């Protein structure tokens, strides 16, 4: 039996440039969606949505848009705030 799960790659699998572009696009989409939703809620809820929107957009900005070498250098640690990736289960 192989080490890969049927649900997809393990969390420790490195992401390729196309994967990072998809993650960035999803974060941008989520930020725009939160902004649109903020028009139909109370002022208190709107502030929460805007905070989440700002967090999504700030994280998206940290992912290179063009898929250059920075992606293959491992942006996950910088994005997730970790100095080193988690160790694989031995």
Backbone as JSON Lines, residues from 0, in Angstrom:
{"i":0,"aa":"X","n":[0.84,-1.17,0.0],"ca":[0.0,0.0,0.0],"c":[0.88,1.23,0.0]}
{"i":1,"aa":"X","n":[0.53,2.24,-0.78],"ca":[1.34,3.44,-0.88],"c":[1.1,4.35,0.32]}
{"i":2,"aa":"X","n":[2.02,5.32,0.52],"ca":[1.93,6.22,1.65],"c":[0.93,7.35,1.45]}
{"i":3,"aa":"X","n":[0.46,7.57,0.21],"ca":[-0.47,8.66,-0.04],"c":[-1.88,8.24,0.36]}
{"i":4,"aa":"X","n":[-2.61,9.17,0.93],"ca":[-3.98,8.87,1.31],"c":[-4.89,9.02,0.11]}
{"i":5,"aa":"X","n":[-6.03,8.32,0.09],"ca":[-6.95,8.44,-1.04],"c":[-7.54,9.83,-1.17]}
{"i":6,"aa":"X","n":[-7.56,10.61,-0.08],"ca":[-8.14,11.94,-0.1],"c":[-7.23,12.95,-0.78]}
{"i":7,"aa":"X","n":[-5.96,12.63,-1.0],"ca":[-5.05,13.57,-1.64],"c":[-3.7,13.55,-0.97]}
{"i":8,"aa":"X","n":[-2.85,14.51,-1.33],"ca":[-1.5,14.55,-0.77],"c":[-1.53,14.86,0.72]}
{"i":9,"aa":"X","n":[-0.47,14.43,1.39],"ca":[-0.38,14.7,2.82],"c":[-0.09,16.18,3.05]}
{"i":10,"aa":"X","n":[-0.39,16.7,4.24],"ca":[-0.13,18.12,4.52],"c":[1.33,18.51,4.36]}
{"i":11,"aa":"X","n":[2.25,17.56,4.46],"ca":[3.67,17.86,4.35],"c":[4.13,17.9,2.89]}
{"i":12,"aa":"X","n":[3.26,17.57,1.93],"ca":[3.64,17.59,0.52],"c":[3.94,19.02,0.09]}
{"i":13,"aa":"X","n":[5.04,19.21,-0.64],"ca":[5.36,20.56,-1.11],"c":[4.35,21.0,-2.17]}
{"i":14,"aa":"X","n":[4.04,22.28,-2.18],"ca":[3.13,22.83,-3.18],"c":[3.93,23.38,-4.34]}
{"i":15,"aa":"X","n":[3.44,23.16,-5.52],"ca":[4.09,23.68,-6.72],"c":[3.61,25.09,-7.03]}
{"i":16,"aa":"X","n":[4.23,25.74,-8.0],"ca":[3.83,27.11,-8.37],"c":[2.35,27.24,-8.74]}
{"i":17,"aa":"X","n":[1.8,26.26,-9.46],"ca":[0.38,26.32,-9.81],"c":[-0.49,26.24,-8.58]}
{"i":18,"aa":"X","n":[-0.09,25.42,-7.61],"ca":[-0.84,25.32,-6.36],"c":[-0.86,26.65,-5.62]}
{"i":19,"aa":"X","n":[0.31,27.31,-5.56],"ca":[0.39,28.6,-4.86],"c":[-0.44,29.66,-5.56]}
{"i":20,"aa":"X","n":[-0.48,29.62,-6.91],"ca":[-1.33,30.57,-7.65],"c":[-2.79,30.33,-7.31]}
{"i":21,"aa":"X","n":[-3.18,29.06,-7.19],"ca":[-4.58,28.75,-6.82],"c":[-4.89,29.22,-5.41]}
{"i":22,"aa":"X","n":[-3.96,29.02,-4.49],"ca":[-4.17,29.47,-3.11],"c":[-4.32,30.99,-3.1]}
{"i":23,"aa":"X","n":[-3.45,31.68,-3.82],"ca":[-3.51,33.15,-3.87],"c":[-4.84,33.61,-4.46]}
{"i":24,"aa":"X","n":[-5.25,32.99,-5.57],"ca":[-6.52,33.35,-6.21],"c":[-7.69,33.1,-5.27]}
{"i":25,"aa":"X","n":[-7.65,32.01,-4.54],"ca":[-8.74,31.7,-3.6],"c":[-8.81,32.72,-2.47]}
{"i":26,"aa":"X","n":[-7.65,33.15,-1.97],"ca":[-7.63,34.17,-0.91],"c":[-8.17,35.5,-1.43]}
{"i":27,"aa":"X","n":[-7.79,35.87,-2.64],"ca":[-8.31,37.11,-3.22],"c":[-9.82,37.03,-3.42]}
{"i":28,"aa":"X","n":[-10.29,35.89,-3.91],"ca":[-11.73,35.69,-4.11],"c":[-12.45,35.79,-2.77]}
{"i":29,"aa":"X","n":[-11.9,35.14,-1.75],"ca":[-12.53,35.17,-0.44],"c":[-12.59,36.59,0.12]}
{"i":30,"aa":"X","n":[-11.52,37.34,-0.08],"ca":[-11.52,38.73,0.38],"c":[-12.61,39.55,-0.3]}
{"i":31,"aa":"X","n":[-12.74,39.38,-1.63],"ca":[-13.79,40.11,-2.35],"c":[-15.18,39.66,-1.89]}
{"i":32,"aa":"X","n":[-15.35,38.36,-1.67],"ca":[-16.64,37.84,-1.23],"c":[-17.01,38.4,0.15]}
{"i":33,"aa":"X","n":[-16.05,38.46,1.05],"ca":[-16.31,39.02,2.37],"c":[-16.7,40.49,2.27]}
{"i":34,"aa":"X","n":[-16.06,41.21,1.36],"ca":[-16.4,42.62,1.17],"c":[-17.83,42.77,0.68]}
{"i":35,"aa":"X","n":[-18.23,41.95,-0.29],"ca":[-19.61,42.01,-0.8],"c":[-20.62,41.65,0.29]}
{"i":36,"aa":"X","n":[-20.3,40.66,1.1],"ca":[-21.22,40.24,2.17],"c":[-21.37,41.32,3.24]}
{"i":37,"aa":"X","n":[-20.36,42.16,3.38],"ca":[-20.38,43.15,4.46],"c":[-21.47,44.21,4.27]}
{"i":38,"aa":"X","n":[-22.02,44.33,3.07],"ca":[-23.06,45.33,2.84],"c":[-24.4,44.93,3.44]}
{"i":39,"aa":"X","n":[-24.58,43.65,3.74],"ca":[-25.89,43.16,4.19],"c":[-25.92,42.81,5.67]}
{"i":40,"aa":"X","n":[-24.95,43.32,6.45],"ca":[-24.89,42.97,7.86],"c":[-24.8,44.22,8.73]}
{"i":41,"aa":"X","n":[-24.9,44.01,10.03],"ca":[-24.81,45.12,10.96],"c":[-23.39,45.69,10.98]}
{"i":42,"aa":"X","n":[-23.25,46.87,11.52],"ca":[-21.94,47.53,11.59],"c":[-20.94,46.7,12.39]}
{"i":43,"aa":"X","n":[-21.41,46.07,13.47],"ca":[-20.52,45.25,14.29],"c":[-20.0,44.05,13.48]}
{"i":44,"aa":"X","n":[-20.9,43.39,12.79],"ca":[-20.52,42.24,11.98],"c":[-19.64,42.68,10.81]}
{"i":45,"aa":"X","n":[-19.94,43.86,10.25],"ca":[-19.16,44.38,9.13],"c":[-17.69,44.55,9.52]}
{"i":46,"aa":"X","n":[-17.45,45.04,10.72],"ca":[-16.07,45.2,11.19],"c":[-15.34,43.86,11.23]}
{"i":47,"aa":"X","n":[-16.03,42.83,11.7],"ca":[-15.43,41.49,11.74],"c":[-15.13,40.97,10.33]}
{"i":48,"aa":"X","n":[-16.07,41.18,9.42],"ca":[-15.86,40.74,8.04],"c":[-14.69,41.49,7.41]}
{"i":49,"aa":"X","n":[-14.6,42.78,7.69],"ca":[-13.5,43.56,7.12],"c":[-12.16,43.14,7.69]}
{"i":50,"aa":"X","n":[-12.12,42.78,8.95],"ca":[-10.88,42.28,9.54],"c":[-10.45,40.98,8.84]}
{"i":51,"aa":"X","n":[-11.41,40.11,8.63],"ca":[-11.1,38.85,7.95],"c":[-10.71,39.1,6.5]}
{"i":52,"aa":"X","n":[-11.39,40.03,5.85],"ca":[-11.06,40.4,4.48],"c":[-9.63,40.92,4.41]}
{"i":53,"aa":"X","n":[-9.26,41.82,5.31],"ca":[-7.9,42.36,5.33],"c":[-6.87,41.27,5.55]}
{"i":54,"aa":"X","n":[-7.18,40.31,6.43],"ca":[-6.24,39.2,6.68],"c":[-6.07,38.35,5.42]}
{"i":55,"aa":"X","n":[-7.15,38.06,4.71],"ca":[-7.07,37.27,3.48],"c":[-6.25,38.0,2.42]}
{"i":56,"aa":"X","n":[-6.51,39.28,2.24],"ca":[-5.8,40.04,1.22],"c":[-4.33,40.2,1.57]}
{"i":57,"aa":"X","n":[-4.03,40.41,2.85],"ca":[-2.63,40.53,3.27],"c":[-1.88,39.23,3.05]}
{"i":58,"aa":"X","n":[-2.52,38.12,3.33],"ca":[-1.88,36.82,3.11],"c":[-1.68,36.58,1.62]}
{"i":59,"aa":"X","n":[-2.66,36.93,0.81],"ca":[-2.54,36.76,-0.64],"c":[-1.37,37.58,-1.19]}
{"i":60,"aa":"X","n":[-1.16,38.77,-0.64],"ca":[-0.06,39.62,-1.09],"c":[1.3,39.01,-0.79]}
{"i":61,"aa":"X","n":[1.36,38.12,0.18],"ca":[2.63,37.48,0.54],"c":[3.0,36.34,-0.39]}
{"i":62,"aa":"X","n":[2.06,35.93,-1.24],"ca":[2.31,34.85,-2.19],"c":[2.64,35.48,-3.53]}
{"i":63,"aa":"X","n":[3.81,35.19,-4.1],"ca":[4.16,35.76,-5.41],"c":[3.11,35.43,-6.46]}
{"i":64,"aa":"X","n":[2.75,36.41,-7.26],"ca":[1.7,36.22,-8.26],"c":[2.2,35.53,-9.52]}
{"i":65,"aa":"X","n":[3.49,35.6,-9.78],"ca":[3.99,35.11,-11.06],"c":[4.59,33.71,-11.0]}
{"i":66,"aa":"X","n":[4.6,33.06,-9.85],"ca":[5.13,31.71,-9.75],"c":[6.62,31.64,-9.96]}
{"i":67,"aa":"X","n":[7.35,32.67,-9.53],"ca":[8.8,32.68,-9.73],"c":[9.51,31.75,-8.75]}
{"i":68,"aa":"X","n":[10.83,31.86,-8.69],"ca":[11.64,30.97,-7.87],"c":[11.28,31.02,-6.39]}
{"i":69,"aa":"X","n":[10.73,32.12,-5.93],"ca":[10.38,32.24,-4.52],"c":[9.41,31.15,-4.1]}
{"i":70,"aa":"X","n":[8.56,30.71,-5.03],"ca":[7.61,29.66,-4.7],"c":[8.32,28.34,-4.44]}
{"i":71,"aa":"X","n":[9.29,28.01,-5.26],"ca":[9.98,26.74,-5.07],"c":[10.9,26.78,-3.86]}
{"i":72,"aa":"X","n":[11.19,27.97,-3.35],"ca":[12.04,28.1,-2.17],"c":[11.27,27.79,-0.89]}
{"i":73,"aa":"X","n":[9.97,27.6,-1.0],"ca":[9.17,27.2,0.16],"c":[8.52,28.34,0.9]}
{"i":74,"aa":"X","n":[7.54,29.01,0.31],"ca":[6.89,30.13,0.99],"c":[5.98,29.72,2.13]}
{"i":75,"aa":"X","n":[5.7,28.44,2.28],"ca":[4.76,28.0,3.32],"c":[5.23,28.42,4.7]}
{"i":76,"aa":"X","n":[6.51,28.31,5.0],"ca":[7.0,28.68,6.33],"c":[6.79,30.16,6.58]}
{"i":77,"aa":"X","n":[7.05,30.99,5.6],"ca":[6.85,32.43,5.78],"c":[5.38,32.77,5.91]}
{"i":78,"aa":"X","n":[4.55,32.11,5.1],"ca":[3.12,32.4,5.13],"c":[2.49,31.93,6.42]}
{"i":79,"aa":"X","n":[2.91,30.75,6.89],"ca":[2.31,30.19,8.09],"c":[3.0,30.67,9.35]}
{"i":80,"aa":"X","n":[4.08,31.45,9.21],"ca":[4.75,32.0,10.36],"c":[5.66,31.03,11.08]}
{"i":81,"aa":"X","n":[6.0,29.94,10.45],"ca":[6.87,28.95,11.08],"c":[8.27,29.07,10.51]}
{"i":82,"aa":"X","n":[9.26,28.88,11.35],"ca":[10.65,28.93,10.9],"c":[11.01,27.69,10.1]}
{"i":83,"aa":"X","n":[10.54,26.55,10.52],"ca":[10.83,25.29,9.85],"c":[9.53,24.53,9.62]}
{"i":84,"aa":"X","n":[9.43,23.78,8.51],"ca":[8.22,22.98,8.31],"c":[8.16,21.89,9.37]}
{"i":85,"aa":"X","n":[6.95,21.42,9.69],"ca":[6.82,20.36,10.68],"c":[7.52,19.09,10.23]}
{"i":86,"aa":"X","n":[8.07,18.37,11.18],"ca":[8.77,17.12,10.85],"c":[7.76,16.06,10.45]}
{"i":87,"aa":"X","n":[8.16,15.25,9.49],"ca":[7.29,14.15,9.05],"c":[7.25,13.07,10.14]}
{"i":88,"aa":"X","n":[6.15,12.38,10.21],"ca":[6.03,11.28,11.17],"c":[6.98,10.17,10.78]}
{"i":89,"aa":"X","n":[7.78,9.72,11.72],"ca":[8.76,8.68,11.41],"c":[8.24,7.31,11.77]}
